[in-house]
Amino acid sequence: MNIQAMMKQAQQMQKKMQTAQAEFETQEIEGGSGNGAVKVVMSGKRQLTKLTIDGNVIDPSDKEMLEDLVLTAVNDALSKTETAFNQAMSGVMPAGMKLPF
């Protein structure tokens, strides 16, 4: 394979990656905890865009439980976002190659 063909292939892969990443950034991923009592929505840019808390879990005497539910929901959304990102990029990247999340 000559160098020009390699460069062309690399440029094509870069364009595919940019397209895939731009499409991924428009996705919304939901995480939750407490059987749906706390839900968060995270964009593909890993920014929280929505937080929903069921009023039944708001207990002023148990603030720590609500904090734990929110943290768990956020971490769930982050984990799902990372998985979705890896899946989106798997079609673009050569086998065995990973991008940092």
N, C-alpha and C positions, 0 to 999 in steps of 0.2 A: 504494500500500500504506500502510495507516495504522500508526501507531506501536505500537499494541497487537498487531497481527498480527506486526510485526517482533520485538517482545519475546517473543512466544510462540514464534516460530520460533527465536530465539536460545536460549531456555530448552530447547527440544527438542534442538537441536544440542549444547548443553552436557551434557544427560543422556546422549545417545548417545556423546559423547566420554568421559564418565566410565565408562560401561559398557564401552566398547571398551578403555579403558586398564586397567580392573580385570581384564578377561578376559586382556589381553595380559600383565599382571604374573604370571599363573599359568603362563604358558608356560615351557618349558625349551628353550634353544637350545644346540646342541653345536657346538663349534669344535675343530679339530684341526690337527696338524702332523706331519711326519715319517711320512707315509703311515699315520696312525693310531697312531703310537707314543706320542703325547701327545694326550690328549683332555681338554677342559674342558666343563663344563655351566654355563650361565649362566641365571639366572632373568630374566624379563621386567623385573624391577627392577634389572637389570644388576649382580647379585651372583653371584659364583662360588659354585656349590653343590657341584661335584664336580671333582676332578682325578685323572686316571688316567695313570700312566706305565708303559709297557711296560718290564719289567726288563732287556730287551736293550739299551736305550739308556742305561742307567746305567753310566757309565764314570768312575770317580773321577779318572782322569787327563785327562778332557775335560769338566770341569764346565761350561765355556762353551757347549758344544754343547747340553747339556740345558737350560741357562738360555734359550738362543735358541729351542729347541723350545717351552718353556713360554710364552715371550713371544709367539711366533707363534700358538700355539693360543688364547691369551687374546685377542689382537687379532682373530683370525678370528671368535671367538665374539662379540666386541663389534660387529664389522662386520655379522655376520648378525643380531644383535639389533636394530641400527639399521634394517636393511633390513626386518625383520619388523615393527618398530614403524611404519615409514612405510607399509607395506602395510595394517596393521591400521587406521591412522588415515585412509587414503585413502578409505575408504568413508564416513567421517563428515565429513571436512572438505570445504568447497567446493573446486572445481578450482583449482589453482594456489596454494592456501594451505597452508603447512606449519607444523607445530609444532616448537619446538626439541626436540632429543632429549636 
